[in-house]
Amino acid sequence: MAINFDNALGIHQYSVGVRERRAEVLASNIANADTPGFKAKDLTFKDALASATQGSSFNLSNTSERHISGGRGIASDLQFRVPNQPDTGDGNTVDVQEERSNFMQNSMEYQASLSFLSSKFQTLSKAIKGQ
């Protein structure tokens, strides 16, 4: 009997990837906190997870051979964050404390998803061994 991993692992297999992508975005925001004109970005977990579970992608057509081929990438789910603080004059919208807080929250949720996946694999392993 074949194992259907989508049914066995549930949504956690996709949430780990989305959490990883969000960690990269938040880390980029923190790294560019002093870059003039940098706009803080984030992704909406709900939307990114929906596109990950559906496997949707943007099929962009090239109208010239010099165009870069479009595909599913991290930029497709990114949105600019509305700043909580007034502009300091350099156009940068990164609030380092908010980014660190979001990064820590995302990290805890990433660990939770890994724990859920681990327990699912342990259950599958026991089922295979007949325990």
VOGU-3710 file (C-alpha; in Angstrom, 3 decimals, decimal comma):
1> mainfdnalg> 0,000/0,000/0,000  1,422/3,369/-1,019  1,744/6,235/1,441  0,241/9,556/0,412  2,553/12,111/2,035  0,101/14,963/1,520  -2,407/13,136/3,708  0,176/11,789/6,133  2,098/15,016/6,762  -0,685/17,513/6,360
11> ihqysvgvre> 0,032/21,190/5,985  3,233/21,127/8,035  5,395/20,115/5,090  4,452/23,367/3,378  4,522/25,586/6,448  8,197/24,789/7,080  9,108/26,118/3,622  7,007/29,247/4,026  8,507/29,931/7,471  11,974/29,513/5,979
21> rraevlasni> 11,207/32,020/3,227  9,809/34,485/5,763  12,965/34,142/7,883  15,054/35,074/4,839  12,913/38,152/4,177  13,039/39,306/7,795  16,799/38,740/7,954  17,179/40,816/4,797  15,165/43,611/6,396  17,395/43,577/9,475
31> anadtpgfka> 20,543/43,520/7,347  19,344/46,558/5,390  18,238/48,608/8,399  20,831/51,288/7,618  20,470/51,247/3,832  18,991/54,528/2,590  15,786/54,055/0,628  15,316/50,407/1,605  11,668/49,447/2,040  10,831/46,738/4,575
41> kdltfkdala> 9,130/43,698/3,041  7,179/40,820/4,465  4,993/38,027/3,223  1,531/37,144/4,365  1,768/33,644/5,787  -1,802/32,757/4,829  -1,345/33,760/1,181  2,101/32,181/0,864  0,874/28,935/2,406  -2,139/28,859/0,099
51> satqgssfnl> 0,062/29,256/-2,968  2,508/26,633/-1,648  -0,211/24,043/-1,028  -1,855/24,666/-4,395  1,462/24,618/-6,219  0,405/27,698/-8,120  2,967/29,596/-10,077  3,101/32,599/-12,282  3,488/31,611/-15,875  4,975/34,683/-17,463
61> sntserhisg> 5,499/34,770/-21,177  8,631/36,170/-22,741  7,969/38,645/-25,497  11,649/39,023/-26,271  14,548/36,561/-26,207  16,401/39,022/-23,942  13,782/38,784/-21,177  14,580/36,866/-18,034  12,275/33,904/-17,690  9,702/34,364/-14,956
71> grgiasdlqf> 8,817/31,703/-12,488  7,737/31,072/-8,961  10,041/32,891/-6,629  10,153/34,549/-3,274  9,337/37,935/-4,769  5,901/36,801/-5,885  4,526/36,692/-2,315  6,357/39,732/-0,955  4,623/42,914/0,028  5,973/46,169/1,348
81> rvpnqpdtgd> 5,302/46,718/5,027  3,479/49,849/6,149  5,927/51,700/8,410  5,031/52,305/12,056  7,431/55,189/12,445  7,777/58,453/10,543  10,369/58,710/7,795  13,759/59,709/9,174  14,692/61,419/5,938  16,580/58,605/4,232
91> gntvdvqeer> 13,502/56,725/2,978  14,256/53,560/4,957  11,149/51,945/6,499  12,832/49,213/8,590  12,013/49,181/12,315  14,733/46,938/13,758  12,838/46,100/16,955  9,760/45,045/15,004  11,867/42,972/12,598  13,636/41,194/15,467
101> snfmqnsmey> 10,318/40,496/17,170  8,838/39,116/13,943  11,974/37,053/13,351  11,779/35,465/16,820  8,048/34,747/16,446  8,662/33,186/13,037  11,515/31,138/14,485  9,293/29,691/17,211  6,583/28,852/14,690  9,200/27,222/12,435
111> qaslsflssk> 10,335/25,050/15,347  6,730/24,114/16,106  6,179/23,021/12,504  9,379/20,955/12,627  8,168/19,300/15,829  4,841/18,441/14,212  6,629/16,987/11,176  8,934/14,978/13,413  6,012/13,466/15,282  4,285/12,634/11,983
121> fqtlskaikg> 7,408/10,817/10,750  7,711/8,936/14,037  4,095/7,822/13,700  4,690/6,717/10,099  7,814/4,846/11,165  5,890/2,998/13,880  3,143/2,134/11,411  5,659/0,751/8,930  7,350/-1,338/11,642  3,961/-2,551/12,870
131> q> 4,334/-1,212/16,395
//
